[in-house]
Amino acid sequence: MFLYLLLTIAANLLVGFCAAVRVRQLVQHQPSIIAIESADLFLGELENENPIEIHPHKDHPHQKPPTPEEVIPYEYLAALEEEAIETNGLVEATAQVLRLEIGRYRAKLIEIENRLREAWYQPTEENLHEIADDLDAVNIDWLDKQAEAAQHLDGSTEGLGAYSDVGRRLCDTLFDQTAQIETTLSNLQQMDFTDSLNDACRKLVLEIGRLIDLSHDLRDKMTETIVTVLRAEKRLDTVDKKMKFDALTGLKNRTGFECQLFEWWRDDIRRERALSIGILDIDAFRRVNERLSTEVGDEVIGAIGSFIGDIMRSDRGFEFPMRLEGQRFILFFGDVGPRGATSAVERIRQTIQATSFQYDGEEIDLFVSAGVTEVTPNDTVPKVMTRATTAMRTAKKNGRNRTFIDEGHGPQPIDPPEYPVRPKIVRISE
């Protein structure tokens, strides 16, 4: 009897041990529930497109572990490790890698553009053919990278969980870019270098300009993707400092703005303090790039970023200029209402209008259109950005070089006083 009891106990222990091992295996291989808050809006939030929601889970507010199908390619991990960038999943990793690759692709386009401008005054058919061939090779290589990224995302759609819609939209963006680049490549193949070589130079410059504009658009959408993920996973307080600043202007960038707003709302949890933002966009800036080159255009943006920073410098400590994207800047006015912010924006606009920017003896007259809005207690980042951007675009549609304000009833023009600004000359380094 005693022996029977011992055998029964041993058998139960063995069954229990096996069950525990099996449960542990299941837990280790079972994807965790993605836990993030609603991201409100993904790409195209400034275009008033339908939002993509990422649903939260109350028990795990900060996790988003990759699912088994969401495997980040080794080459992406190596590229991110080289830049000391940490990511939480395939969508974020893809956007980060593409952001880096876009920078390299853009640099190659600018190098080809500079070669073309150097050959402009004494072009030869052979030289133009060589430039066109190099441009073709650079774009084919870039299309391969885009296709690879789209393939990774498309093959993991089912495993992206809450990010499946984000991944799909990212794929759509890449496919759209591919179609537009292929159109440019087709235009290059049909270009005739036997007639007017100067005509051919002009057409090549325009095609390169279109490609650079496409790279800007994709770069901005990659940044928006990254920011959407960081915001949704409440990781904005963990962003590395180097990711918050724009290398060209030295100002905070789009990610830096998100972090600044996150910190403001974290410190003002009841959202009782006044807060306003303004968006400035340099009018007709493409003409500067076409006239002087994209490289010079970058220097102009860097100079105007520093210029706006000097104008905004105040003792209050809560007013910051940041570079939103391209030739667009966002102004952060903490403890300032919308009317006060509008006065500050108007002073900046009038100062820029009165300033002569000079490069290599050439005068560059710059003007900006602006939109201002108050940040309300119930606002989200996408809502604020949409209002401010719509106000700025309304200013452009109504003649440019002016400011519109949205105080909750749609964009309205302002009739500002003439501020006593002194004409200045800003020489841009060659």
N, C-alpha and C positions, 0 to 999 in steps of 0.2 A: 504493500500500500504506500509506504514511504517513498519507494522507488518510483511508483506511478505519479505521485505528486511532484517529485523532482522533475520528471520528464515533461509533465504538463506545464510547469512553470518555465522550463527551458524553451519549450515550443512557443509559448506566448511571448517570451522575450525576443525570440528570433523573428517571429511575425512582426512584432512592434518595431524592431530594428529595421527590417526590410521596408516596412511602410514609411518609416521616418526618412530613410534614404531616398525612396521614390518621391515623397513629397518635396524634399530638398531639391531633387533634380527638376521637378516641375516648376518650382518657384524660380530656380535659376534660369530656366529657359522660357519662362512666361513673360512677355513684354509688359512692362509696367504701364500703368495708366498715365497718359500724357497729362501733365498738370500745368496749365497756363491759363491766363485770363484772356478774354476776348481781345483780339488785336484790332478790332473795329474796322480796319481798312488796310488793304495791301497796296500793290502798285496801282497807280492811277488815282490815288486818293485826292490829288489836286484837280482831277478831272471830273469829280463827283460820280465816280463809278460805284457800282454796287459793292458793299463791303464783303470781305471774306472773314468769317468768324472762326476763331480758334477757341474752343470751349474749355473752360476750366474744370478742375476737379478739386473740391474743397479740402481734401485730405492731403494733397501733395502740391502746394501752390508754387513750387519753384523747379520741378523736375520736368525734363523732357528727354529721357533716355532713348537712344536709337532702337528701333524695332529690329528683329532679325533680318528683314529684307533691306533695311536702310543701312547699307554698308558703304562707308566712305572709302573711295578708291585710295590705294596706297600712294599714288603720285600726288593726290590732293593733300593727304596727311603730311607728306614730305615737304610740299610747297608751303603749307601753313606753319609747319614746325620751323622752317628756315626763317620765316617772318615773325616767329613767336606769337602766332595767333591761335587762340583756342576757340573751338566751336562745339556745338552740342548736337549736331545732326547733319544730314546730307544737304538739306536746302541751304542752311547757313554756310556750310563748308563750300558748296558750289558757288554761292554768291560771293564769298570772300576770295576764292581762287580766281573767279572771273573778274572781280574788281582789280586784282593784281595784274592779270593778263591784259585787261583793257588798257591799263596804263602803259604797258610795254608796246601794245599794238598802236596806240595813239602816238607814242614817241617815234615809232617807225614811220608812220604817216607824216609826221611833222618833218622828219629828216628828209623824206622824199619831196615834200613840198618846198623845203629850203633849197634842195638841189635844183628843182624846177625853176624857182625864182632866180637863182644864180645864172641859169642858162637862158633866161627870158630874153635878154638883149642880143644874144648871139646864138640862137637855137639852131641845132642841126637835126636833120631827120633821124640820124643814127642815135643822137643823144636822147631825143624824145621817145624813140622806140625803147631804148634801154630803161628810161624812167617808167614808161608804161608797163614794161615787162616786170620790173621790180615791184611796182604797185600791185600787179596781178598776183605775183608770188606771195606778197605779204598778206593779201586778202584771202587767198586760198588756204594759207596756213591758219589764218584766223577763223575761217569757216570750219576748218577741221576741229579746232578747239571748241567752237560753239556746238558743233554736232556731237562731239564727245560728251559735253556737259548735258545736252538735251537727252542723249541716250541714257546717261546715268540716272537722270531724274525720271524719265519716262519708264525705265525698267524697274523703278522702285516706287511707282505711284501708289500701289496698294499698301506698301509698308511705311508710308510717310504719315499715316494716321491723321492727326489734326492738321498737318501741313500738306495734305494731298492737294488741296485747292491752291495753296501757295506754290507748290511745285508745278502744278499744271499751268498756272499763270506765267511762271518763270519760263517754262517750255514754250508757251505761246509767244512770249517776248523774243526768245531766241529764234524761233521760226520766222517771226516777222522781220527781225534784223537780217536773217539769212536771205530772205526774198529781196530786201532792199539792196543789200550788198551785191547780190547776183545781178540785179538790174544795172548797177554801176559798172560791174565787170563787163556786162554785155555792151554798155555804152563805150567802154574803152576799146573793146574788140572791133567796134564799128567805126572808130575814129579814123579820119583820113589825115595822114601826115604829109601828103604830097601837095596840098594846096598852100594855104597860108600857115606858116609855122607859128606865127604869133597868135593866130586864131586857135591853133591846136594847144598852145601854152595856156591860153585863157580857159579853154574847155577843160584841160587837165586840172587846173587850179580849182575850178568849180566842182569837179568830180571829187577831188581830194577833200574839199571843204564839206561836201555832203557826207563823205565817209567819216570825217572827224566829228561832224554833228551827230551822226549815228552812234559813234563811240561815246560821246557825251551823254546821250540819251540812255544808253545801256548802262554806263557807269552810274548814273543817277538812280536807275531802277535797281541796280545791285545794292547800292547804299540803302535804298528804301526797304529792300528785302531784309537786309541785315538789321536795320533799326526796328522793323516790325517784329522780328523774332526776339530781339533783346527786350523790347517793350513788353511783349506778350509774356515772356518768361521772367519778367521783373529782374533782369540782370543789368540794367543800366548803371547801377551803382558799382558794378564790378568791371566796367569797361576800362581797358588800359589807356593811360594818358595819351599815348601816341596816336590812338584811334580817334581822339576827340578833336585833333587840330588839323587844319588845312596847311599843307606844306607850302603852297604858293603865296598865301596871304599872311600866314602866321596866326590867323583868327581861328576860333572854334569852327568846326564844320557841322554838317547835318547831324552827325552822331553827337557832337558836342552840345548842340542845341537841345537835343532830346535829353541828354544827361543834365543840362542846366535846368530844364523845365521839371525833370524828375526830382532834382534836389530842392527846387523851389516849392513844389507841392508836398514833398516829404517834410520840409520845415514848416510849411503853412498848411497843416493837415485839414483844417476847416476851410481853407481857401478864403480867408477873410481879407487878405492884403490885395491891393490893386495890382494889376498886371496887364500890360498891353504889349503887342508886338507889331512891328512894321516890316514889310517886305519891299525892298528896292530892286528894280531890274533896269540895267543899263539899256537904253533905247537903241535899236538898230545896231547892235554890237557886231553882227555878222559882217557889216561893211568894214569895220576895223580889221577883222581877220582877212577879208578879201583884199583890202587895200595894202596892208602892211605885213601880213602873214599871221598864222595862228600863234607862232612863238612870240611875236611882238604883242599880240592880243593878250597872251598870258601875262606878260610884263605889265600891261595896262591894268589888268584885273588886280594884280598884286599891288600896284601903286594906288589904285582907287580904294582897295581894302585898307591900306595903311592910312589913307586920307580920311576915310570915314571914321576909322578908329581914333584919329587925332581930334576930329570934330566932336565925337561923342564922349571923350574923356571927361568924367565928372567926379565930384567929391562924394557923391551919394553911394557909389560902389555897386549899384544894381542895374547899370545900363551897359549892355554889351553888344557890339556888332559881331556878326558871324557870317561866314560864307555858306549860303544854303546850297548852291550848285551853280556851275557855269558863271555867268555874269550877274547872278542873283544873290543878294545879301538879305539876311534877316536880322532885325534889330530887337533886342530884348529890353523892355522897360519895366523893371521891377519897382513897385510902389509908385507907379505913374498911371494915371487914368488915360482913357483914349484921347481926350482933347489935348492933354499935356504931351502925349506921345506924338500926336499929329503935328503940334507946333515944332517939336524937335525934328521930326522927319522933314517938315517943310523947310526948316533952316538948313538941313543937310542938302536937300534938293536944290535950293537956291544957291547954296555955296558951290555945289558941283557945276551948276549952270554958269556961274560967274568965273569959273576956273579954266585956265588954258593948260591942257596937258600936252606936253611937247616930247616928241621922239625924233632924234636925228634931224633936228631942224624943222620937222613937220609938226604942224599944230593939229591937235585932235580935240574937237569939241564934243564933250560928252553930256548927255542928259539922262535923267532917270525918271521912271514912273514908279509910283509908290501906292501901297495899300496898307491901311492901319485898322486894327481891330482890338477890342478889349477881350481879355481872357476871363470868362465867367466861371463861377464855381462848378457848374455842371458840364464844363467843356471837356472834350478829349483832344488829344493832339491833332488827329485828322480834321476835326471840326474847326479848330482854330486855324489850321493851315489852309483849309478850303476857303474860309471867309477872307483871310488876308490876301490870298492869291487871287481870288475872284475880284476883290477890290482893286488890286494892282492891275489886273488884266482889263478891268473896266476903265481905269485911267488911260491905258494904252489905246483902247478902242475909241476914247473920246479926245484924241489929239496928242497923247503922250506928254511927257515932261510936266506931270501934274500929280496930285495926290487925291485919293478917294478914301473915305472912312466908312466902316461898317460898324454901327452901334446896335446891331440886332435887327435892323430893318432893311438890310441890303446896302450895297455900296452907294454912297452919296458924295458928290464933289464938295470940296471945301473952297472957300474964297479967302485965301490967306493974306495976311498983311505982307508988305515988302520988307523983308528983314535987312538991316544994315550990314550986308556981307561985303567984304573987301575982295575985289578981283585978285586972283592969285595965279602964279605960274608954277606948275609941277613938272619938273623935268624927269622923264623916265630914263633910267640908266640903259645904255646901249650894250 
